[in-house]
Amino acid sequence: MSVRSTVVALVATAVAAFSVSSSAAADAGHASAQDAMDAQVQQEGVPGVLGQAQDGGGVWHGASGVADTSTRRPPMPHDKFRIGSLTKPFVATVLLQLESEGKVDLDSPVERWLPGVVRGRGQDGRLVTLRQLLGHTSGLYDFTADPRLRRDYFGPRFAANRYDSHSPRSLIRTAMSHPRRFAPGTDWGYSNTNYVLAGMVIAKATGHSYAHEIERRVIRPLKLHDTSLPGDSPRIPVPHGHAYSTLSQGTAQSGDRHARTPVHDVTALDPSLAGASGEMISSTGDLVRFVRALVRGDVVPPRQLAEMKSTVPADKHNRYGLGLTEHRLSCGTTVWGHEGTIQGSISTAVTTADGSHTAAFHLNGDWSGDTKELIEAEFCG
């Protein structure tokens, strides 16, 4: 029996689920979310799922499966984990704060801040604005789509390369070696290159790293004690579970269809491969606090929040603003937030427009696809 088959069998027969909330009534209000978490474990073979929600009934914590397949420890409310692209709303927040202070103009070209950096294969920083970076309308090639990079860091060579460090400029050079996807401003296309550049612009505009500015402007004011930017450190602060991946060229895998695919422990890795596009570590509690404060207008001024929520179509069900995704759910509810994926982890944090109902979830396996079913269950169940 393969490692992955063993994990699926053990987890499916021993689901460790718990709820901690202000009342039994609050637990009952999140039964659908708990069922959806259990389904990720039992049907998709994800080792563990952790969730938190805050609404009129109080704070609810839910979990299913295990945080560590060796010790069988269940996921716990204060566990920290890599949040991947949920880093992007933090980066966007800093740039929008800088705009409100008159230190950057979002409609200025990238070339003004990073002369000569965006050049090659039709990509030109003179034609791309900071606003287009934040909104993924730049057309710039996503460096994580580079075939060699996917093979070395998302595929079979991961173990040999997991501790490699990367500079932002090296990531941009990889992107510049490929043709642009479309002319700036003519379409929408998700690209991690955009946010690596945004981090570089923050450093140029402030004289400090984007990590320093996120810490000073967001993490400390909101008292996000579980949130950090590790830079090139491969470690996650304790307490934390483990992260698991099939390393199938970075492609999400369904548990039933790929039961023979081996699962690898990818907890330790150098997150500088993601940089400003996805290096951060946090917890469900901190993510709930951050996204709620952001959408309620407690982090950026009203004008900048309106800019963040000025969206364009991203796909059939979602629209994208500046570091924020607008999700229209099946029941008619609209939520704002972001999803994050990095090797071994998928996470999401969303809230209603008034901040009255907020939720965050984390999966410690990266093959299940996305978190749409969890959000649907929490807000529509």
C-alpha positions in Angstrom: 0.0 0.0 0.0 1.3 3.5 -0.9 2.0 6.2 1.7 -0.9 8.2 0.4 -3.3 5.2 0.5 -2.2 4.6 4.1 -2.9 8.2 5.0 -6.3 8.2 3.4 -7.3 4.9 5.1 -6.2 6.0 8.5 -7.6 9.4 8.4 -11.0 8.3 6.9 -11.4 5.8 9.8 -10.3 8.1 12.5 -11.5 11.6 11.9 -10.5 13.8 14.8 -13.1 16.6 14.9 -13.8 19.1 17.6 -15.6 22.4 18.2 -14.9 25.1 20.8 -17.3 28.0 20.8 -19.2 30.3 23.0 -22.3 28.1 23.1 -23.8 24.8 21.9 -26.1 26.9 19.7 -23.1 28.5 18.0 -21.8 25.0 17.2 -25.1 24.0 15.6 -24.9 27.1 13.4 -21.7 25.7 11.9 -22.7 22.1 11.4 -22.6 22.4 7.6 -19.0 23.7 7.8 -18.0 20.9 10.0 -19.5 18.4 7.6 -17.6 20.0 4.7 -14.4 19.8 6.7 -15.0 16.1 7.4 -15.7 15.5 3.7 -12.3 16.9 2.8 -10.7 14.4 5.1 -12.9 11.4 4.3 -13.5 11.8 0.6 -10.5 13.8 -0.6 -7.9 12.3 1.7 -6.7 15.6 3.1 -4.9 14.8 6.4 -6.5 17.6 8.4 -8.6 20.7 8.2 -8.8 23.6 10.6 -11.5 26.3 10.7 -12.6 29.3 12.6 -15.7 31.6 12.2 -16.9 34.7 14.0 -20.5 35.8 13.8 -23.4 36.9 15.9 -23.2 33.6 17.8 -19.6 34.2 18.9 -16.4 32.4 17.9 -16.5 28.9 16.6 -13.4 26.6 16.1 -13.7 23.4 14.1 -11.3 20.8 13.0 -11.2 17.4 11.3 -8.5 14.8 10.7 -4.9 15.2 11.9 -2.3 17.9 11.9 0.5 15.3 11.9 0.1 11.9 10.3 2.8 10.4 12.5 1.7 11.5 15.9 -2.1 11.6 15.0 -2.4 15.0 16.8 -5.5 16.8 15.7 -5.4 20.4 14.3 -5.6 22.9 17.1 -7.0 26.5 17.1 -3.6 28.2 17.6 -1.7 26.2 15.0 0.3 28.3 12.6 0.7 27.4 8.9 1.9 28.8 5.6 -0.8 31.0 4.0 0.6 31.3 0.5 -1.2 33.9 -1.6 -3.1 35.2 1.4 0.1 37.3 1.7 -1.2 39.4 -1.2 -3.9 41.3 0.7 -1.2 42.3 3.2 1.1 43.6 0.4 -1.8 45.4 -1.3 -2.8 47.0 2.0 0.7 48.5 2.4 0.7 50.0 -1.1 -2.7 51.4 -0.6 -1.6 53.0 2.7 1.3 54.5 0.9 -1.0 55.9 -1.8 -3.2 57.5 0.9 0.0 59.1 2.3 0.9 60.5 -1.1 4.0 58.4 -1.4 3.0 56.4 -4.4 0.6 56.8 -7.3 -1.1 53.6 -8.3 -1.4 54.8 -11.9 2.3 55.4 -12.2 4.3 52.9 -14.3 6.4 50.2 -12.7 9.4 51.7 -14.6 9.3 54.8 -12.4 10.1 52.7 -9.4 12.1 49.8 -10.9 13.9 51.1 -14.0 14.7 48.4 -16.5 13.5 45.5 -14.3 10.4 44.6 -16.3 11.8 44.1 -19.8 11.7 41.2 -22.3 9.5 39.1 -24.6 6.9 41.9 -24.9 6.9 42.7 -21.2 7.6 46.4 -20.5 7.5 48.2 -17.2 6.8 51.5 -18.9 3.4 50.1 -19.9 2.4 48.4 -16.6 1.0 50.4 -13.7 1.1 49.6 -10.0 -2.7 49.3 -10.1 -2.4 46.6 -12.8 0.1 44.7 -10.6 -2.3 44.6 -7.6 -5.3 43.8 -9.8 -3.6 41.1 -12.0 -4.3 43.0 -15.2 -0.7 43.5 -16.1 -0.4 40.5 -18.5 3.0 39.6 -17.0 4.0 36.0 -17.1 3.7 34.1 -13.8 7.1 32.9 -12.8 5.6 29.9 -11.0 4.4 28.6 -14.3 8.0 28.2 -15.6 8.5 24.5 -16.5 11.9 24.2 -14.9 10.8 25.9 -11.7 7.7 23.7 -11.5 9.9 20.6 -11.9 12.4 21.6 -9.3 10.1 23.0 -6.6 6.6 21.6 -7.2 7.6 18.2 -8.7 9.9 15.3 -8.1 13.1 17.4 -7.5 11.5 19.2 -4.5 13.5 17.3 -1.9 16.8 18.3 -3.4 15.8 22.0 -3.8 13.5 22.7 -0.9 16.1 24.9 0.9 17.2 27.0 -2.1 16.9 30.7 -1.5 15.7 33.1 -4.2 16.0 36.8 -4.6 13.0 38.8 -6.0 15.1 39.8 -9.0 15.9 36.2 -9.8 12.2 35.4 -9.8 11.5 38.4 -12.1 14.2 37.3 -14.5 12.5 33.9 -14.8 9.2 35.7 -15.6 10.9 38.0 -18.1 12.3 35.0 -20.1 8.7 34.2 -21.2 6.3 36.1 -23.4 3.7 38.3 -21.8 0.2 36.8 -21.6 -1.7 39.8 -22.9 -1.3 43.5 -23.3 -1.5 45.4 -20.0 -5.1 46.4 -19.0 -6.8 44.3 -21.7 -7.6 41.2 -19.6 -7.2 39.5 -16.2 -4.7 36.8 -15.4 -3.4 35.8 -12.0 0.4 36.1 -11.8 2.6 35.9 -8.7 5.1 38.1 -10.6 2.8 41.0 -10.0 3.2 40.8 -6.2 6.9 40.1 -6.2 7.2 43.4 -8.1 4.8 45.1 -5.7 7.1 44.1 -2.8 10.1 45.6 -4.6 8.1 48.8 -5.1 7.3 49.0 -1.4 11.0 48.7 -0.6 11.9 51.4 -3.1 9.2 53.8 -1.9 9.9 53.4 1.8 13.5 52.4 2.1 12.4 49.3 4.1 11.5 45.8 3.0 7.9 44.9 2.4 8.2 42.5 5.4 9.2 45.4 7.6 6.3 47.6 6.4 3.7 44.8 6.8 5.0 44.2 10.3 4.9 47.9 11.2 1.7 48.9 9.5 -0.5 45.8 9.8 0.7 43.0 12.1 1.6 45.1 15.1 -1.4 47.5 15.0 -3.9 44.5 14.7 -2.0 42.4 17.3 -1.6 39.5 14.9 0.6 37.5 17.2 0.6 34.4 15.1 1.5 36.1 11.9 5.0 36.5 10.5 7.2 36.8 7.4 9.9 34.2 7.6 12.0 35.5 4.7 14.3 32.5 3.8 13.8 30.6 7.1 12.4 27.1 6.5 10.8 26.9 9.9 7.3 27.5 11.1 6.9 28.8 14.7 5.3 26.4 17.1 2.7 25.2 17.5 2.2 24.0 14.0 1.1 20.9 12.2 2.7 19.3 9.2 2.1 20.1 5.5 1.7 17.3 2.9 1.9 17.3 -0.9 1.7 14.8 -3.8 4.3 17.0 -5.6 2.5 16.2 -8.9 4.0 19.2 -10.7 2.0 21.5 -8.5 -1.4 20.2 -9.8 -4.2 19.7 -7.3 -5.1 16.0 -7.1 -8.4 14.4 -6.0 -8.0 11.8 -3.3 -10.1 9.0 -4.8 -8.7 9.3 -8.3 -5.0 9.4 -7.2 -5.1 7.1 -4.2 -1.7 5.6 -5.3 0.1 8.9 -5.5 2.7 9.1 -2.7 2.3 11.9 -0.2 5.4 13.8 1.0 6.0 15.9 4.1 6.8 19.4 2.8 6.6 21.3 6.1 10.1 22.6 5.9 10.9 24.7 2.9 12.5 28.1 2.0 9.6 30.4 1.2 11.7 33.0 -0.6 10.5 31.1 -3.7 7.2 32.9 -3.1 8.4 36.1 -1.5 5.9 38.9 -1.5 3.5 36.8 -3.5 3.1 34.2 -0.8 5.7 33.7 2.0 3.7 34.5 5.1 2.7 32.4 8.1 -0.4 32.9 10.2 -3.3 31.2 12.0 -7.1 31.0 11.4 -7.7 33.5 14.3 -5.3 36.1 12.9 -6.7 35.7 9.4 -10.2 36.2 10.7 -9.1 39.4 12.6 -7.2 40.7 9.6 -9.7 40.2 6.8 -12.5 41.5 9.1 -10.6 44.6 9.9 -9.6 45.2 6.3 -13.1 44.9 4.8 -14.6 47.0 7.6 -12.3 49.9 6.8 -10.1 49.7 9.9 -6.8 49.2 8.0 -7.0 51.5 5.0 -8.9 54.8 4.4 -12.4 54.7 2.7 -11.1 55.8 -0.7 -8.4 53.1 -0.7 -10.9 50.5 0.5 -13.2 51.4 -2.4 -10.2 51.0 -4.8 -9.5 47.5 -3.3 -13.2 46.6 -3.9 -13.3 47.9 -7.5 -13.3 44.6 -9.3 -13.1 43.0 -12.7 -14.2 39.5 -13.7 -11.7 36.9 -12.7 -13.6 33.7 -13.6 -17.2 32.4 -13.8 -17.9 32.9 -10.1 -15.4 35.5 -8.8 -14.3 39.1 -9.4 -10.9 40.5 -8.4 -10.1 43.9 -7.0 -6.7 45.1 -5.6 -5.6 42.2 -3.4 -9.2 41.2 -2.7 -11.5 38.6 -4.3 -15.3 39.1 -4.4 -17.1 35.8 -4.2 -20.8 35.6 -5.0 -22.1 32.4 -3.3 -24.9 30.2 -4.4 -27.3 31.5 -1.7 -26.8 35.1 -2.9 -24.3 36.1 -0.1 -21.3 38.0 -1.2 -18.0 37.6 0.7 -14.6 39.3 0.3 -11.2 37.8 1.0 -8.5 35.7 -0.6 -7.3 32.2 -1.0 -3.7 31.0 -0.5 -1.9 28.0 -1.8 1.7 26.9 -1.2 3.3 23.5 -1.2 1.4 21.4 1.3 -1.1 24.1 2.4 -4.4 25.6 1.1 -6.1 28.4 3.1 -8.8 30.9 2.8 -10.2 33.9 4.7 -13.4 35.7 3.8 -15.9 38.0 5.4 -19.2 39.7 4.6 -19.0 43.3 3.5 -20.1 44.5 7.0 -17.7 42.2 8.8 -20.5 40.6 10.7 -19.6 37.0 9.6 -16.0 36.0 9.0 -14.4 32.7 8.5 -10.9 31.2 7.8 -10.0 27.6 6.9 -6.7 25.7 6.4 -6.1 22.3 4.7 -2.7 20.7 5.3 -2.8 18.8 2.0 -2.6 20.6 -1.4 -4.4 18.2 -3.7 -8.0 18.8 -2.9 -8.5 21.7 -5.3 -9.9 24.8 -3.5 -11.9 25.9 -0.5 -15.1 26.8 -2.3 -17.1 24.0 -0.6 -16.0 25.1 2.8 -17.0 28.7 2.3 -20.4 27.7 0.7 -21.1 25.4 3.7 -20.2 28.1 6.3 -22.1 31.0 4.7 -24.9 29.2 2.9 -25.3 25.9 4.8 
